[in-house]
Amino acid sequence: MTVEYLKKSDPPSAAVDNATAETVHRMLEDIRKNGRAAVERYARDLDGWTGDIVCTNDDFVRASASLSQGVRDDIDFAYRRIRDFALRQRESMLEFETELVDGLLAGQRLIPVNRAGCYVPGGRYAHAASAIMSVCTAKVAGVPGIVAASPPHRNDGIHPAILHTMHLCGAGKVLALGGVQAVAAMAYGLYSDGPADVIVGPGNRFVAQAKRMLFGEVGIDVLAGPTESAIIADETADADVIAADLAGQAEHGPDSPVWLFTTSRELGLKVIEKMPAVIAALPASARSAAQAAWRDFADVVLLSTREEVCEISDRYAPEHLQVLAADLDWWLSRLTNYGSLFLGEETTVAYGDKCSGPNHILPTRGAARYSGGLSVGKFIKTVTWQRMNRAASREVGQVAARISRLEGMEGHARTADVRLKKYYPSETFDPGVLAGHDAGRGQT
């Protein structure tokens, strides 16, 4: 494969962040030991919040009333698109029952978890869309107990757009908490009927570390890193559109990678030329983040064929992947590693981030090689069951006993033996031979 970097990322040397891990570990242990008292101390010291942790119906009413009708309409538009897509996902998941052999019934059930914790970030931006992505998806999945949390802003509490959206989407309880204390409160069930079975939603490095440390004790969606976006483009693509899309995703943060894979040298160089001016036109906070992201974390990669583009894109496994190229169906059929795919100029990552339907909580740092984004399936356990009559138990039991002894697991084998002897006392069966160091001890 012929690969040429028209621009190569040069990220700063990343020191191992032991301090974050140590801080999160200390906070989790404190909260595990001291419960609500520790949570409320961190809320006061870290967020300046001294109000009630659990939001009331009056809080929801005030939040909704503070928003214009236009804002509420836009949130409702996003809610309906995301809910409808989640409903289609749920409908695509099926329970079934089948008879594998005469008398052996087996099946699959889809059971929602009992409690879900949904974290909604509330830092530089009011992430109302993230509230829909997590809370609405859990609701569609059928989770009976949904607790949501978002950081309060000193005396103002949770951003009203986030609070309105959480209530709209069906959160049973909303906590005015951010960071580690929010994740821990949901994981330990400090303000709800019990511990969360799964915790989802993006956050800063402290939130990510808390989820990492609690994984196993609770389920999680993804260990999210900085937002990353890639664009595939050929000579038919518009350099102005590409530059706007790359800058738009780079504003997420100074360490958010943006990548362009192209078969056109002219297009790649044109985009590189345009990027400084496009970024310079952004508002100050977005401009600062995008400049650093483009300088340190951006690649523009030139390849000879579209097959090579697919290969390099799948190697990067980006969180978001746009295709601005001819023959979109070909790309859809060939690309395999991405969190979410955006086909054609008429769509863009920002649409998916905010309101178009598919979930925007997605795998980063190459995790798209083996994982998809948040979906109703994250809140649903796919469990199996089986039932046999005696004739099926006779057929299966003989094989199970012999395989068990082949593996050296005599106790397993005898659970079959006892049934065969009980159900068919006059028959003789081939019990198999016990393997391993216990083989000489004989069989009863």
C-alpha positions as CSV (number, residue, x, y, z in Angstrom):
1,M,0.0,0.0,0.0
2,T,1.3,3.4,-1.0
3,V,0.7,5.9,1.9
4,E,1.9,9.5,1.9
5,Y,1.2,11.9,4.7
6,L,0.5,15.4,3.4
7,K,0.1,16.3,7.0
8,K,1.2,14.2,10.0
9,S,0.1,14.5,13.5
10,D,2.7,15.3,16.2
11,P,1.0,15.0,19.5
12,P,2.8,16.2,22.7
13,S,4.4,13.5,24.7
14,A,1.7,12.1,26.9
15,A,2.8,11.5,30.5
16,V,1.1,8.6,32.4
17,D,-1.6,10.3,34.3
18,N,-1.1,8.5,37.6
19,A,-2.5,11.6,39.5
20,T,-6.0,11.1,38.0
21,A,-6.1,7.4,38.8
22,E,-4.9,8.1,42.4
23,T,-7.5,10.9,42.9
24,V,-10.4,8.8,41.6
25,H,-9.4,5.8,43.7
26,R,-9.3,7.9,46.8
27,M,-12.6,9.5,46.1
28,L,-14.3,6.2,45.3
29,E,-13.1,4.7,48.6
30,D,-14.2,7.8,50.5
31,I,-17.7,7.6,49.0
32,R,-17.9,3.8,49.4
33,K,-17.1,4.3,53.1
34,N,-18.9,7.6,53.9
35,G,-21.8,7.6,51.4
36,R,-23.9,10.7,51.0
37,A,-21.8,12.8,53.3
38,A,-18.7,12.3,51.1
39,V,-20.8,12.9,47.9
40,E,-22.2,16.2,49.2
41,R,-18.8,17.3,50.4
42,Y,-17.3,16.8,46.9
43,A,-20.3,18.6,45.4
44,R,-19.7,21.6,47.6
45,D,-15.9,21.6,47.3
46,L,-15.6,20.8,43.6
47,D,-18.8,22.3,42.0
48,G,-19.7,24.9,44.6
49,W,-23.1,23.2,45.0
50,T,-24.9,23.3,48.4
51,G,-28.5,22.7,47.1
52,D,-30.5,19.5,47.1
53,I,-28.9,16.6,45.3
54,V,-32.1,15.1,44.0
55,C,-34.1,17.4,41.7
56,T,-37.8,17.9,42.3
57,N,-40.7,18.4,40.0
58,D,-40.5,22.1,40.7
59,D,-37.0,22.1,39.3
60,F,-38.2,20.5,36.1
61,V,-41.0,23.0,35.8
62,R,-38.7,26.0,36.3
63,A,-36.2,24.6,33.8
64,S,-38.8,24.1,31.1
65,A,-40.3,27.5,31.7
66,S,-36.9,29.2,31.4
67,L,-36.5,27.9,27.8
68,S,-38.0,29.5,24.8
69,Q,-40.6,27.6,22.8
70,G,-38.1,27.3,20.0
71,V,-35.5,25.6,22.1
72,R,-38.1,23.2,23.5
73,D,-39.3,22.5,20.0
74,D,-35.7,21.7,18.8
75,I,-35.1,19.4,21.8
76,D,-38.4,17.7,21.0
77,F,-37.4,17.2,17.4
78,A,-34.1,15.6,18.4
79,Y,-35.9,13.5,21.1
80,R,-38.4,12.1,18.5
81,R,-35.6,11.2,16.0
82,I,-33.4,9.5,18.5
83,R,-36.3,7.7,20.2
84,D,-37.7,6.5,16.9
85,F,-34.3,5.1,15.9
86,A,-33.9,3.4,19.3
87,L,-37.4,1.9,18.9
88,R,-36.4,0.4,15.5
89,Q,-33.3,-1.1,17.2
90,R,-35.4,-2.6,19.9
91,E,-37.8,-4.1,17.3
92,S,-34.9,-5.7,15.5
93,M,-33.9,-7.7,18.6
94,L,-35.9,-10.9,18.8
95,E,-36.7,-13.5,21.4
96,F,-37.1,-17.0,20.1
97,E,-37.8,-20.6,21.0
98,T,-36.6,-23.6,19.0
99,E,-36.5,-27.4,19.3
100,L,-32.9,-28.5,18.7
101,V,-33.8,-32.2,18.8
102,D,-37.0,-34.0,19.8
103,G,-37.8,-33.0,23.3
104,L,-35.0,-30.4,23.7
105,L,-36.4,-26.9,23.7
106,A,-34.0,-23.9,23.9
107,G,-34.6,-20.2,23.6
108,Q,-33.5,-16.6,24.0
109,R,-35.0,-13.9,26.2
110,L,-34.3,-10.2,26.2
111,I,-34.4,-8.8,29.7
112,P,-33.7,-5.1,30.5
113,V,-31.4,-4.3,33.4
114,N,-33.3,-3.1,36.5
115,R,-31.4,0.1,37.0
116,A,-29.3,2.4,34.7
117,G,-27.2,5.4,35.5
118,C,-26.9,8.0,32.8
119,Y,-24.2,10.6,33.1
120,V,-24.6,13.8,31.1
121,P,-21.6,16.2,30.9
122,G,-22.2,19.8,31.6
123,G,-18.9,21.6,31.2
124,R,-18.2,24.1,28.4
125,Y,-21.3,23.1,26.5
126,A,-24.9,22.3,27.5
127,H,-25.1,18.7,26.3
128,A,-28.8,18.4,26.0
129,A,-28.4,15.9,23.1
130,S,-26.3,13.6,25.3
131,A,-29.2,13.5,27.7
132,I,-31.4,12.2,25.0
133,M,-28.8,9.7,23.8
134,S,-28.5,8.0,27.2
135,V,-31.8,8.5,29.0
136,C,-34.1,8.0,26.1
137,T,-32.3,4.9,24.9
138,A,-32.5,3.4,28.3
139,K,-36.2,4.2,28.5
140,V,-36.9,2.6,25.1
141,A,-35.0,-0.5,26.2
142,G,-37.5,-0.9,29.0
143,V,-35.2,-0.1,32.0
144,P,-37.6,0.4,34.9
145,G,-35.2,2.5,37.1
146,I,-33.3,5.3,35.4
147,V,-31.1,7.7,37.4
148,A,-29.5,10.6,35.5
149,A,-26.8,13.0,36.8
150,S,-25.3,16.2,35.5
151,P,-22.9,18.7,37.1
152,P,-24.6,21.7,38.8
153,H,-23.2,25.2,38.2
154,R,-22.8,26.7,41.7
155,N,-26.1,28.4,42.6
156,D,-27.7,27.8,39.3
157,G,-27.9,24.0,39.4
158,I,-28.1,21.8,36.3
159,H,-28.3,23.6,33.0
160,P,-32.1,24.0,32.3
161,A,-31.8,22.5,28.8
162,I,-30.3,19.4,30.2
163,L,-32.8,19.2,33.1
164,H,-35.7,19.7,30.8
165,T,-34.4,17.0,28.4
166,M,-33.8,14.5,31.2
167,H,-37.4,14.9,32.4
168,L,-38.7,14.7,28.8
169,C,-36.9,11.5,28.2
170,G,-38.2,9.7,31.3
171,A,-35.5,9.8,33.9
172,G,-37.0,8.6,37.2
173,K,-34.6,10.5,39.3
174,V,-32.1,13.3,38.4
175,L,-29.1,14.1,40.6
176,A,-27.4,17.5,40.6
177,L,-23.9,15.9,40.7
178,G,-20.9,15.8,38.4
179,G,-17.7,14.0,38.1
180,V,-16.6,11.0,40.2
181,Q,-19.2,11.7,42.9
182,A,-22.0,11.4,40.3
183,V,-20.7,8.1,39.0
184,A,-20.1,6.7,42.5
185,A,-23.5,7.8,43.7
186,M,-25.2,6.0,40.8
187,A,-23.0,2.9,41.2
188,Y,-23.6,2.6,44.9
189,G,-27.3,3.6,44.7
190,L,-26.9,6.4,47.3
191,Y,-29.9,8.4,46.1
192,S,-32.0,5.7,44.5
193,D,-33.6,2.3,45.2
194,G,-30.4,0.4,44.6
195,P,-27.1,0.4,42.7
196,A,-27.1,0.9,39.0
197,D,-26.5,-2.2,36.9
198,V,-25.0,-0.2,34.1
199,I,-23.6,3.3,33.9
200,V,-23.4,5.1,30.5
201,G,-22.5,8.5,29.1
202,P,-19.4,10.5,28.2
203,G,-17.4,12.7,30.6
204,N,-14.0,14.1,31.4
205,R,-10.9,12.0,32.4
206,F,-12.1,11.7,36.0
207,V,-15.5,10.3,34.9
208,A,-13.8,7.9,32.5
209,Q,-11.4,6.7,35.2
210,A,-14.2,6.2,37.7
211,K,-16.1,4.1,35.1
212,R,-12.9,2.1,34.4
213,M,-12.3,1.4,38.1
214,L,-16.0,0.4,38.7
215,F,-16.3,-1.8,35.7
216,G,-17.2,-5.3,36.8
217,E,-19.0,-4.0,39.8
218,V,-21.2,-2.3,37.3
219,G,-21.5,-2.5,33.5
220,I,-20.4,0.5,31.4
221,D,-20.9,1.5,27.8
222,V,-17.4,2.6,26.6
223,L,-14.2,4.0,28.0
224,A,-14.4,7.2,26.0
225,G,-11.4,9.1,25.0
226,P,-11.3,12.4,23.1
227,T,-13.8,12.8,20.3
228,E,-12.2,11.7,16.9
229,S,-13.5,12.2,13.4
230,A,-12.3,11.1,9.9
231,I,-13.3,12.0,6.4
232,I,-12.9,9.9,3.3
233,A,-12.9,12.1,0.2
234,D,-12.1,11.8,-3.5
235,E,-11.7,14.4,-6.2
236,T,-15.5,15.0,-6.3
237,A,-15.5,16.4,-2.8
238,D,-15.7,20.1,-1.8
239,A,-12.7,21.3,0.1
240,D,-14.7,24.1,1.8
241,V,-17.1,21.5,3.2
242,I,-14.3,19.3,4.3
243,A,-12.5,22.1,6.1
244,A,-15.7,23.2,7.9
245,D,-16.4,19.6,9.0
246,L,-12.9,19.0,10.3
247,A,-12.8,22.3,12.2
248,G,-16.3,21.6,13.6
249,Q,-15.1,18.4,15.1
250,A,-11.7,19.8,16.2
251,E,-13.6,22.3,18.5
252,H,-14.4,19.4,20.8
253,G,-11.0,19.8,22.5
254,P,-7.3,20.4,22.0
255,D,-6.6,16.6,21.9
256,S,-9.5,15.6,19.5
257,P,-8.0,13.9,16.4
258,V,-9.3,14.8,13.0
259,W,-8.2,12.9,9.9
260,L,-8.6,13.1,6.1
261,F,-8.1,10.1,3.9
262,T,-8.1,11.0,0.2
263,T,-7.1,9.8,-3.3
264,S,-6.7,13.4,-4.5
265,R,-3.4,15.2,-3.8
266,E,-5.0,18.5,-5.0
267,L,-7.9,18.1,-2.6
268,G,-5.7,17.2,0.3
269,L,-3.4,20.2,-0.2
270,K,-6.4,22.6,-0.7
271,V,-7.9,21.5,2.6
272,I,-4.6,22.0,4.4
273,E,-4.4,25.5,2.9
274,K,-7.9,26.4,4.0
275,M,-7.9,25.1,7.6
276,P,-6.1,28.0,9.4
277,A,-8.6,30.6,8.1
278,V,-11.6,28.3,8.9
279,I,-10.4,27.7,12.4
280,A,-9.5,31.4,12.9
281,A,-13.1,32.3,12.2
282,L,-14.5,30.3,15.1
283,P,-15.4,31.9,18.5
284,A,-12.4,32.2,20.9
285,S,-12.9,29.0,23.0
286,A,-13.7,26.8,20.0
287,R,-10.8,28.4,18.1
288,S,-8.3,27.7,20.8
289,A,-9.3,24.0,21.0
290,A,-9.5,23.5,17.2
291,Q,-6.1,25.2,16.6
292,A,-4.4,22.8,19.0
293,A,-6.3,19.7,17.7
294,W,-5.4,20.6,14.0
295,R,-1.8,21.3,14.9
296,D,-1.1,18.3,17.0
297,F,-3.6,15.6,16.2
298,A,-4.6,16.0,12.5
299,D,-3.5,13.6,9.7
300,V,-4.1,14.2,6.0
301,V,-3.3,10.9,4.2
302,L,-2.9,10.4,0.5
303,L,-3.6,7.0,-0.9
304,S,-3.6,5.6,-4.5
305,T,-6.9,3.6,-4.6
306,R,-10.2,3.5,-2.7
307,E,-9.3,0.0,-1.6
308,E,-6.3,1.4,0.2
309,V,-8.4,4.2,1.7
310,C,-10.7,1.5,3.2
311,E,-7.7,-0.3,4.6
312,I,-6.2,2.7,6.3
313,S,-9.6,3.9,7.6
314,D,-10.3,0.5,9.1
315,R,-6.8,0.6,10.7
316,Y,-7.6,3.9,12.3
317,A,-11.1,2.7,13.3
318,P,-12.5,6.2,13.9
319,E,-15.3,7.1,16.2
320,H,-17.0,9.2,13.4
321,L,-16.4,8.5,9.7
322,Q,-17.8,10.7,6.9
323,V,-17.6,9.6,3.2
324,L,-17.6,12.5,0.7
325,A,-16.9,10.4,-2.4
326,A,-18.6,8.8,-5.4
327,D,-20.4,5.5,-5.2
328,L,-21.6,5.7,-1.6
329,D,-23.1,2.2,-1.6
330,W,-19.6,0.8,-2.4
331,W,-18.1,2.4,0.7
332,L,-21.0,1.3,2.9
333,S,-20.4,-2.3,1.8
334,R,-16.6,-2.2,2.2
335,L,-15.9,-0.2,5.4
336,T,-15.9,-2.3,8.6
337,N,-14.4,-0.3,11.5
338,Y,-16.2,2.9,12.7
339,G,-18.4,4.0,15.5
340,S,-20.9,5.7,13.2
341,L,-20.9,6.3,9.4
342,F,-22.0,9.4,7.6
343,L,-22.5,9.0,3.9
344,G,-22.6,11.9,1.4
345,E,-22.2,15.6,1.6
346,E,-25.8,16.1,2.7
347,T,-25.1,14.7,6.1
348,T,-22.4,15.4,8.6
349,V,-21.2,14.3,12.0
350,A,-22.8,17.3,13.8
351,Y,-26.2,16.1,12.6
352,G,-25.6,12.8,14.3
353,D,-24.2,14.5,17.4
354,K,-27.3,16.5,17.9
355,C,-30.6,15.2,16.4
356,S,-30.6,12.9,13.3
357,G,-31.3,9.6,15.2
358,P,-28.5,7.1,15.6
359,N,-26.7,7.3,19.0
360,H,-23.7,9.6,19.4
361,I,-22.1,7.8,22.4
362,L,-19.5,5.9,20.4
363,P,-16.2,3.9,20.7
364,T,-12.9,5.8,20.5
365,R,-9.2,4.9,20.4
366,G,-9.6,2.0,18.0
367,A,-12.4,0.3,20.0
368,A,-14.6,0.4,16.9
369,R,-12.6,-2.6,15.7
370,Y,-14.6,-4.7,18.2
371,S,-17.4,-2.6,19.6
372,G,-20.3,-0.4,18.4
373,G,-21.8,2.6,20.1
374,L,-24.5,2.9,22.7
375,S,-27.8,1.2,21.8
376,V,-30.8,-0.3,23.4
377,G,-28.8,-3.5,23.5
378,K,-26.5,-2.1,26.1
379,F,-29.4,-2.0,28.5
380,I,-30.7,-5.4,27.6
381,K,-29.4,-8.8,28.7
382,T,-29.6,-11.5,26.0
383,V,-30.1,-14.6,28.1
384,T,-30.8,-18.2,27.2
385,W,-32.9,-21.0,28.6
386,Q,-33.5,-24.7,27.9
387,R,-35.9,-27.5,28.8
388,M,-35.8,-31.2,28.0
389,N,-38.1,-34.2,28.3
390,R,-36.6,-37.6,29.4
391,A,-36.0,-38.8,25.9
392,A,-33.9,-35.7,25.1
393,S,-32.1,-36.0,28.5
394,R,-31.2,-39.6,27.6
395,E,-29.6,-38.6,24.3
396,V,-27.8,-35.5,25.6
397,G,-26.8,-37.0,28.9
398,Q,-24.7,-39.8,27.4
399,V,-22.7,-37.3,25.3
400,A,-22.3,-34.9,28.2
401,A,-21.0,-37.6,30.5
402,R,-18.4,-38.8,28.0
403,I,-17.2,-35.3,27.1
404,S,-17.0,-34.4,30.8
405,R,-14.8,-37.5,31.5
406,L,-12.7,-36.6,28.4
407,E,-12.0,-33.3,30.1
408,G,-11.3,-34.9,33.4
409,M,-14.5,-33.5,35.1
410,E,-16.0,-36.4,36.9
411,G,-18.4,-34.4,39.0
412,H,-20.0,-33.0,35.8
413,A,-20.2,-36.6,34.3
414,R,-22.0,-37.9,37.4
415,T,-24.8,-35.3,37.1
416,A,-25.7,-37.1,33.8
417,D,-25.1,-40.6,35.2
418,V,-27.6,-40.1,38.0
419,R,-30.3,-39.1,35.6
420,L,-29.7,-41.9,33.1
421,K,-29.8,-44.4,36.0
422,K,-33.0,-42.9,37.4
423,Y,-34.9,-42.6,34.1
424,Y,-33.6,-45.8,32.4
425,P,-32.6,-48.2,35.2
426,S,-32.6,-51.3,32.9
427,E,-30.3,-49.8,30.2
428,T,-26.5,-49.8,30.1
429,F,-24.7,-46.7,28.7
430,D,-21.1,-46.0,27.5
431,P,-19.9,-43.8,30.4
432,G,-16.6,-42.7,28.7
433,V,-13.2,-42.7,30.3
434,L,-12.0,-40.3,32.9
435,A,-9.0,-38.4,31.7
436,G,-6.2,-36.7,33.6
437,H,-4.7,-37.5,37.0
438,D,-7.9,-38.8,38.5
439,A,-8.4,-41.4,35.8
440,G,-7.0,-44.2,37.9
441,R,-9.5,-43.7,40.8
442,G,-12.2,-45.4,38.9
443,Q,-15.9,-44.5,38.4
444,T,-18.9,-45.3,40.5
